[in-house]
Amino acid sequence: QNINSLTTSFVETSCLASLSRYEYTARALRPDNQTFFFFDPTKMAVRIPLRRLSRSAASLPGPHARGAAAAPRGLSSNTSAAAASSSPLEHGVVLEETADPRPRGTYFAPLDIVDGVAIIRLDGPGKMNTISDGVLEEAKALWASQIESNPNIKAAVFISSKPDNFIAGADIQMIKKFEDKSKLKDLCLAGHDFFDQLKHKGVPLVAAVHGVCLGGGLEWALKCDYRIATSSPKSKLGLPEVMLGLLPGWGGTQNLPELVGFKEAAPMILMGKELRADRARRIGLVDLVVDQNALEAVAISQAKQLADGSLKPKKKKKSWERWFLEDTPVGRHLFWKEVDKGLAKSGGHYPAPYAIKDCLQQAQTGKPKRERLEFEAEQFSKLAQTDVSGGLIGLFDGMNSVKKNRFGEPAREVKTVAVLGAGLMGAGIAQVSAEKGLKVLLKDRDAASLAGPFGEKYLEDNWDAKLKKKRMSMFQRNDASAHVFGLTDESEVWRRHFAKADMVIEAVPENLDLKHKVMAAVEAATPDHCVFASNTSALPIRDIAAKSSRPENVVGMHYFSPVPSMKLLEVIPHAGTSRAASAAAVSVGLRQGKLPIVVADVPGFYVNRCLGPFLMETTALIGDGVGLEALDKMVQARGMPVGPITLADEVGMDVANHVRNFLAAADLGVRMTGGGSRGNPMQELVDMGCLGKKTKKGFFVYESAKGGRLKKSGVNPEVAAKLSQFVERDLELTEKEAVDRLLGRFVNEAVFCLQDGVIENPMDGDVGMVFGCGFLPFTGGALPLIDAFRAG
């Protein structure tokens, strides 16, 4: 790095502060009087050229004075301090990295030994540390060659050189490469053998965790005698293997409940629940929580105390509740009964939770631990062979794929986002933006609209609810609120604020003339680089851009409702959208925590384009005698989160009908009428004012429930009477026939979208289907479902 235009005193002070903070050891100047060395034990030797030194290095204060400098282990210090006493320090300081003479591997940095404590730094080649067979082999070699036979090593600390992760879990690509998944059992057992080798030396092992510590990473930490985690919000501990259709295969189902109890362990393993460091400490998962900057120093100190016996790990005392649930027949019966209730909600589509339950129950059998670990490893290998695991891992790959901005880094960072329309969608967009640190300008017509139930009040209520559930701190809640600035058309001051906007996201009603009107007003007030993004659900982006003075800055950003909980974002460039505008849209979506897929500018884009034929088939099934409630239950039993009838009520009958009519008049042709022409029940409901949940009546009737929520109270009798005229026949369809017809329309349209270039690749299509409308996650998406049917 070049540090320019600094005063002599500032440079000297900064160097000393760095030396002090990281406990670097200063070396004497080289005889050429040009280089001052200091040593970073976590990285490498650093060389600072020193010229025109303003004062003698011997006069530097504290232990870093040249005369007091001590050479680090393995390095000599035999140069004269006086040789360069007259060299002044140059205002521009150049830091040059020099090669570390100590050996390092592919996955581990060079070993350091500090006061008898071996510092083992995990530092794999990728952004994230992961566990693979290569990691285990290198770890074995490192331990055998540098630690096991060294009598001076009394303890060992595992710590990561990565800035935001300890170990993120097992290498999923490695698991995929195993053609014979049964061999994964041997890999799991090899991991146990490795730690048995470590334990053989008889020295305490400390896990120093900063950042992500998930899956195999947490299992690695559980193998250690003592665990320290940083208080950073980046530090998360969990066992999320169930999300990939797997289970913890490296002792997690045995070691975690042994440490924290079954009540705390079960949700972490069965649901993939992640914990922050403070919560992990309260349940006994970690022994100590420290500041990030103190992690290594504290880990070394605790390791030394563990080695000399002055520190004993304190196991959390078993509470009466834990004793009752774990150690009494009645308590165990009640506990597993509740677990079974939770498993039943999955509909039996996911085998992993059932295998996890079997492994957890093994922990209560009293069998030898090695036998229980072998059972766990066997279950892991069996789950890895299932189609469900294959589908979920494919979906995981898709999620990682869309998290990479395919347009590259935006030319200008988006710092201020203006949101037009303080309705349900606009307020949701404002919420997810403010929570991620973006400055938000939320604008509506007047103060009443801005402060309405779906405006600022919506934001405050949501944040209060998250605060109550401890999903955010008071500081985070207030910080998010402070990032939102309310503006209205009643005052011209909005123009001054918009002059600093980097992006405007409009969320006004689906009316092309209205969108052109607000776009013209915005472009007159915003800088030339400002991106104009439309949250339209169906209108062509090219038509919106047609009246723009800066059409290259116009792009579609289609969010899904409710925005705070729906992960998908469709980014829709039109033919004239610049790469910079597209890059900015994807970048903002990623920062908001979304999964952005890039979609062609066609009617309905991707998700709604697939949803249209699905809704048409719903109408056809009603005409063929399938009842409303029966149809919903059939689809949910297959694994969809909601049925098509409830979905129409949730989305809003007016919106669903608009999408249906729009697509029918667009380019889908027979695909929007393939089920026959029996009229349009949705239009009838719109004419009756039955718009769904928002009007408390649609296909179903809704009533107020606790907490201001609405709950379904049954089929709307008015609608039931009206729908009878649309029933032409009763085909007495079986559940499989009805659901196959319905989901087949989804799948067929997804294939058309891939064929016609609406989506760029199958992974984007699967992410869109699962996170846009909840399409059977256990299949991996709509397109893998074809493979499940063995289509050629």
N, C-alpha and C positions, 0 to 999 in steps of 0.2 A: 504494500500500500504506500502511496505517496502522501505525506502529510505536509502541506505547503502553507506558507505565510503564517508560521507560528513564531512567537517570540522565543528567545532562548530560555527564559525562565519557565514559560509554559511547557515547553518540550521537556525540560529537565523534570519538572513536577509531574507531568503525565507519565514519563518513564518510571519514576520512582513509585507513583501510585500503582502502576501496573505490576511492578515487581512485588510491591507489598501485598496487593490483593491476591495475586495468584501464587505467592510464596516462591517466586523465582529466586534462583541463586545467582548472584553476579559473578562474572569472571573478570580477570584483569585484562587490560588492553593488550593486543598483539604488539610485537616490537615495532611494527610499521606505524604505530600510533593512529591507525585508521579505523580500527574496528573494536567495538565494545560488545562482549558476548553476555547474554543472559540465557538462562535455560528454563524452558517450560516443561515440567515433568509429564504433562498430559499430551504434549505434542512433539516439539522438536526444538533444537537449538535455533536461536534467532540472532542474526548478526545486524547490528546497527552501525553504519559508517559514522564516525564522529570526526568532524572537522571544526576548527576554530572553537574548541572547547573554552568556554568563558571562565571556568575556574577548575581547580584541581579536582579530579575525581576523588582524591583522598579526603576532600573536605565535604563530600556528600554526607548528609545526615543519616543516622540509623545504621542498621546492620548491613545496608547495601553500600556503605562506603568502601572504596576500593581496597583499603587496607584490611577491612574486616570480611571481605568476600571469601566465600568457601566454594570450592569447585564441587559440582555434583558428582555423584558416584560414577566412576568410569571415565572421568575427564580430569586432566591435570591442569594445574594453575601455576605456571612457573615463570610468568612474564613479570617484568618490572612495572610497578605502579607509577614510578616517577617518570618513566619514559615518555609519557604523554601528558604530563601535568599541565603543559602549556597549550595544549590543543584546544581551541574553542569549539563549541557545539554549533553545527550548521543549523540555520533556521529550517531548512527542509530536511526531514529525516526519512530515510528509506529503509523499510524493514525487509530483509531478504530471508527467505526460508532456506535452510541448509539441510541436506539429507541426514536423517537420524541414523547413526551407525548401528543401532541395535536392530536385530531382525524383527520383522513383522510378517504376519501371515495375510491370508486373504480376508479372514473374518475377525482377526484380533490385532489390536495395536501392540507395539512393543511392551513387554512386561516391565513394570516398575516395582521396586521393593522399597518400602518406606517403613523404617523402624520395625522390621520383621513382618510387615504386612504386604502380601503380594497384591498388586493392583492389576486386575485382569480387565482390560478394556475391550468391550465388544464393539467392533467397528467394521461391519460388512461392507461390501462394494456398493450396495444400493442405498437409497435414501433411508430405508427402514432396515433395522436388524431383523432377520428372520432365522428360524431354526431349520436346518437341513442336515442331511447325512454328512455333507462337507463340513458344516460347523462342528458337529460332534467329533469327527475325525481330527480336525485341527485342534479342538479343545483338549482331546486326549493326548495328542502329541505335545502340546504346550505344557500340560500338567506333568507329563512323564519326564520331559527333558529339562524343565526349568524350575519345577516346584517340588515334586514328590521327593527327590533325594536331597533337597536343600534343607539342612537342619536349622538354618537361620530363619526360615519362614515359619511363623507361628500362627498365621491367620491369612485368609484370602477374601478380597472384596471383588465382586462382580459389578462393574459399572459401565455405562455406555458412553462412547465418544460422540454419539449423535446428539443434535440439539433438542430433539423433541420425542425421542423414543428410547426405551430400554430394549425390549424385544417385542415386536408387533405380533408374534405368533409363528406358527409353522409356515414354511414356504409352500404356498398352495400349488405353485407350478411343479414343485417336486412331487407332490401327491398325485397330480394329474399324469405325470410321466410314468408312474408305476403301472405297467400294463396288467401285472398280476397284483391286484390290491391286497391279496391275502398276505403278501410279503411285508405290508405295512406293520403287521404285528411284530415282526422281528425288529423293525426300526424303532418302535415304541420301547421294546424291551432293551434294545441297545442303549437307549437314553437312560434307563434305570441302571444299567450296568456301569455307564459312565459315572454317574453320581456315586455309585457304590465305590468306584475307584477313588473318587475324591474323598469320600468319607474315611477311606482306609488310612489316610495320613493322620487323621485324628485332630485336624485343626478346624476352628470355627469358620464357617462360610457366611459372608454377609452379602445381601443383595441391596445395592444402592440404586434406587429407581427414580428416574426422572422421565416424564413423558409417558407415552403409551406402553403399557405392560399388559398384554393381552394373550389369551390362549397359552401356547407353549411358553411364552415369556413369563406369565404368572406362575405356571407350573415349575419353571426354572427357579423362580424366586421362592416358591414353596419348598423346594428341595433344600434351601439354605437354612441356616440356624437362626438368622436374624434378618429382618427386612426394614429398610429405611426408605421413605418416599418423600418427595418434595411437595411443598404446599402449592406448587404451580397448578393452574387450571389445566395445563397440558397433561398432568399426571392422572391416568385412568387405569384402573386395574379390573380385569374381568376375564371370563371364560366364554367367549362368544361362539364356540364351535357349533352349537346347535343351529346357528343362523346359516351354516353351510351344510346342514344335514348330518353333522358329525357329533362326536362327543370328545371331551378332553381325554387324550390317549396317553398322557404322560404322568398319570397319577392324580390328576385334578379331582376326580370323583371320590378319591380316597383321602387325599391330604387336606383338601379344603374343609370338608365337614369335620374332620378330626381337629382342625385348628379353630374354626369359628362356630361350629355347630350346624346341624341340618337346616334349621330355620333360616339362617343367613345364607348357607351354601346353596340350597335348592333353587332359589330364584336366580342366582348368579349362573348356575349351570343349566337349568331347564329353560331359562328365558334369555340368557346372554346378558344379564344385567351388569352394567359397569359401575364402579364406585370411584369417587374422588378420594384423595388421600386421607382427609380428615374422617370420613365415614369408615374407610378401611381401618384406620387406627381404632376407632370406637368399637368395632366388632372384633378386634384382635388380629386382623389380617396383616397389618404392619405394626412394628414395634415403636416406630418413631417417625414423626413428620418434621422436616426441617426446611429452611429456605434453600432454594436452588443453589445459591452461591456457596453454601456451607456443606453441601452434600458429601463431597469427597473427604473433606477434613473430618467431619463427624463420623463418616463410615470407618475411616482409619482409626479414629479414637475408640469407637465402640468395638471394633475388631480386636484391638490391643487389650481392652478390658475383658472381652470374652476369653481371650487367650490366657490372660493371667488369673482368671477366675474372679476378678473384682466386679464383673457384671454377669448376671444370670438372666436369661430371657424370661420374662414374666408371662405365663400362659393365662389368658383371661379366665377368671373364675366362672365356673358353670352356674348360671342362674337357676332358680327354681323352675322357671318355665322350660328352660332347656333340659333340665333333668327330667321333668315330667314327659316331654315330647320324645326324648331319646331313650330314656332308661326304664320306662314303665310300659307294660303291654297296652294299657288303655291309651296312653299318650301316643305311642307309635301308631296304633290303629287310627286315631283321629288325624294324625299328621298325614299319613299316606292316603287317607280318604280325601283330604283336601287336595293333595297332589293329583289324585285321580280325577277330581272335578276339573282341575285346570287342563289336564291332558285331554279330557273329553271335548274341550272347546276347539281343539285342532282338527276334529272330525276324523281322526285316524289317518290323515294324509301324510303325516311326518313321522317316520319310524324312530328318529333320533331321541325324542323325549322319552319314549318307552324304554329304549335301551339305557338311557341315562338313569331312569328310575331303577332299573335292574342293577346297575353298577352301584348306585347310592345304597341300595338295600344290602349289597354285598358287604358294605362297610360295617353293617350291624350284625354280621353272621359270626364274627369271632374267628374266621378263617385266617391262616397265615397271610401276611400282607403280600408276599410275592404271588401267592395264588390269586389274590384279589386283583393285583395289578395285571396279571396275565389275562384274567377274565375281561378287564377293561380294555386291554390291547386287542383282544379278540373281537370285542364288540365294535371297536373303532374300525378295524379292517373290514368287518362285515358292512358297516354303514357306508364306507367309502366305495363299496361296490354297487350301491343302490342308484337307481335313476334319479331319485329325489336329491341325493347329494350331488350328483352330476349336474342336475338342473340348477341347483342353488349356487354351486361353484361357478357355473357359466354365467349366472346373473351377477355374481360378485365380480367376475372379470369385466362384465359389461359396465358395472358401476365405476370401476377403476378407469375404464376406457373413456367414459364421458367426462371424467374429472380432469382430463387433459384438454387444454384449450387448443383445438385443432387449427385455430386461426393465429396462434402465437400470442405473445404478450401484447396488450393494447398499447397503442402509441402514446396514450396519455392515461394516467391513472384516474379512475372515476372516484371522486371524493364526495361530491354532492349530487344526490338524486332527488329530482322533483317528481312527485306523484300527483297526477290530476284525477280528482274524484275520490272523496272520502267515504265511499261505500264499502261494502264487505270486501271486495277484491282490493281496492285501493288501500284500505286500512291494513289489510293483511300484508300487502307488499311493503308498506311503510314499516310494519312491525319487524319483519325479517331483515329489513335493511338496517334499521336503527340498532337492532340487537347485535349486528356485526360491525358496528362502528361507523357506518355511513351517515353523513349528515342528510336528513330527509326534510324536504319542503313539501308538506301535505296541503294541497290546495283544493278548495271547493267553491261553490257559488257564493254562499253566505255563511255567517257564523253558526246558524242553526244546523245547516248541513254538515259543517265541519265538526261540530261537537255532538252530532247525533249518535244513536245507538250503534251505528256501524262506522263511526268516525273515531275521533279522539277517545270517546268513552270506551269503544271497543278495545283500543290499545291499552288503556289504563286497566280495564277489567281483566284482560288477558295477562298483563304483567302482575297484577295483584294475585291472580290465581296461581301463576308460576311461583311467586314468592311464598304463598301459603303452602304449596306443595314442595318447597325447598328446591325447586328446579332453577332458581336464580337467587342471588343474594340481594339485600336491600341496595347495596352499592350498584350492582348490575342493573337492577330495576330502575333506579334513579338515573343512571347513566344513559340507558336506552331512551328513557322519557326525555332527557335533555337533548337528545339528538334529533328530536322531531320538532319542527317549526310549523305551526299552523298559519295558513294564509287564505285569504278569500278575495273574490272579485270586488268586494265592497271598498277595498283600499288599493291604491295604485302601488303600494309599497312592495307588492309581490314581484313587480318587474325588477326592482333593485336586487332582490334575492335571486331571482331566476337568471340574472346576468352572470351569476357565478356557478350556475348548474352545469354539470358535466354530462348528465343524462336526464331525460324526462320520460317517465313511463305513464302513458295515459290509460286510465281505467274507467272511461266514461261509457255510457250505454252504446249498444251495437247499432249505431246509426252513422252511415258514412259521411253525411253532410255535417253532423255534429263533430265528428273526428277531424274533418277538414277545417272546421271553424276554430277548434281549440289549437290545432297544429299551427295555423297561421298566426294566432296570437302568441303562441309560445316561441315560434321562430323569430318573431320580431323582438323578443325580449332576451333571448339566449345567445351565447357566443357561438361563433361559427363551428367550433369543434363539437358542440353539444349533440349528443345522439338522441333521436326521437324514437322511442320504442312504444309500440302499440300492444296492449293486452287483449286485442280482439281474439275471439274464440273461433271465428270462421271467415271474416271479411278478408279478401286478398290483400296482402301487404302492398302489392304493386298499385292497387287502386287507391290506397291511403296515400302512398308516396306520389301519386300522379299530380297532386296539388301542392306538393312541397317545394319550397325554394332551395332546399338542400336534400334532394332525394337520396343522395349517397349516404346520408346519415340516418335514414329511416330503416327500421328493422322491427320484426315482430318478436315479442316476448310473451308467450302465452302461459300464464300461471294457472294452477288448478285449485279449486276451492275445497276446503278452507286453506288458504295460502300457508299459514304457519305450520300445518301438519302434512300437507301434500308435497312430496319431494321433487316431483317432476317439473321441468320447465322446457317448453318447446321454443327454440330460437329459430326464427324464420326470416332469412334474408330474401329480399326480392332480387331480381336480375341486376339491379343497379346499386345494390347495397355495397358499400366499401368494405374491404377486409378489416379496416380499423374499427368500423361500427360493429361488425359481427364479433370481433375479438372483445370489444368492450361489453357487449351483451352477455357473452359466455362468461367473461371474467366476473361481472356483477352477479350473475346467477350462481357461480361457484362460491363467491364470497357470502351470498345469502344462504348457503348450505343446500342448494338445489342440485339436481342431477340434470344438466342441460343436454338435450339432444337437438341436433341440427336437422331441420325439416324443410322440405321444399315448399314453395309458396303455391299451394294448390288448395282447392276448397276443402275446408275441414282440417287442413294440415294432416296430422297423423292420427292422434288418439280419437278425435271427433269423427274423422273419416271412417275409422273402424267402428266407432260407436253407432253411427247412423244405421248401417245394415242390421246391427244388433237390435236396435230399437224397432226397426221394421219387422224383424222376426218375432219380437215380443208381441206386436199387434197380430201377426199371423197366428201365433200360438193361442192367443185369446180367442181368435176366430175359429180355431180348431178345438175349442172346448176346454182348454187348460185354465183353471181358476187363478185369480190374482195371488192369493196367499200360497196356493200350491206351487205356483211357478217360482215365487221367491224362495220357498223352502227347498225346492229341487236344486236351484242354482247354488244356494248356500251350502247344501249338502255336498255338492261337487267340489266346493272349496273357494268359491268367490266370497268376498267379504260382505256384499249385499246383493240382493236379487235385483232384476231389472225394474221391477215395479217400485221398490223402495228407492232405487237409484234415480228414477224419474222424479220422484217426490223430493229427493235431496237436492238435485240439480235445479229443480224448478220446472214446472210444466211448460211455462212460456219459453224458457231457454231450450229445453229439450225439443219442443215443437219447432222452434226457430231453426235449430240445427237440422232437424229432420227435413223441413221444407226447403231449407237452403241447399242441402245436399241433393235432394230429389230434383231440384231445378238445375243443379250443376252438371257434373260430368260423370256421375256414377251410373246413370242409366238404369238398366234392369236390376242392378244390384240394390237399388233402393225400392224396388217394387216386386222383387222375386218371390215374396211370400203370398202374392195375390193382392187384389185391390178390394179392400173391405171398408174403405173410408178411413178416417183419421180420428181415433178415440182421443188423442192428445188435444186436438183442436177443440173437440167437444168440451173437454175439461177446462181449457183456457176460456172458452165462451161462458162457462158456468162460474168462472172465478175461482176454480179449484186449482191453484197454482202449486200445490204441494206444501211442504213443511212451513214455508214462509207465510202462508195464509192459514195454517193449521188444518188445511184440508186439501187433499189431492186424490190419489187413488185410495189413500188411507186417511183417517181422521187422527189428529194429534191433540193432546191435552198437556197443559202445563204440569211439570214435575218439579221435584226438589232441585234447588240450585238454578232455577230459571230455565231449565232444559225442557224440551218437548219430547214426549214419549208417544209411541204409536198405540192407539186404543182400538184399532180394528178397521175393517174395510169401510170406506165411505158409502153409506146406503144409497145416496143420490147417484153416485158413480156406478154402483153395482146395477142399479135399475137401468141406467143409460147404456151400459156396456152390453146388456143382453141383446140389443139390436145388432151388435157387431158379430155375435156368435152364429156362424153359419152351419156348423156341424160339430159333432163330438167324435173325434177319431180315437178316443180312449188311449191316448199315447202313454207309453211307459215313461218313467222318470228318465231313463237313459235316452230314449228317443227324443224327448222334448229338450233335454239339456244339450244333447249332441247337435240338434238343429240350431239351437241358439248360439252355442259357442263356436259352431262351425262357421257362422257368418263372421265372427270376429277373426278367426284364423284365416279364412279365405281373403278377407280384406287386407290383413297384415301382409299376406303373400303378394297381393297386387301392389301394395305400397313398396315392397322391396323390389319387385319386378320393374315398377315404373319410376324408381329413383326418388320416391317421396322420402325415404329414409336411406342413409348412406350404407348401412350394413345391418346384419341380423341382430347384433348386440344392442344397437340403438333401438331397434324395434322391440326387443324383449324388455329393455329398461322402460320404454314408453308404456307398454301394455301393463306391466306389473305395478309401476309406480304412478301411472296415470289413472288406471281404473281397477287395480287390484286383481289383474288376471292371474289366477292359479299360480301363486309364487312357487309352489313345490314342483311345477313343471319346468320352471326357468323362463317362462314366457309363452307367447302364442306360437312362435315359430318352432321351438323344440317339441311342442305338442305333436307336430307332424312326424317328427322322428319317433315319438312314442307309439304312434300308429304304424310305424315301419313303412312310411311312404317312400317311394323311390325317388 
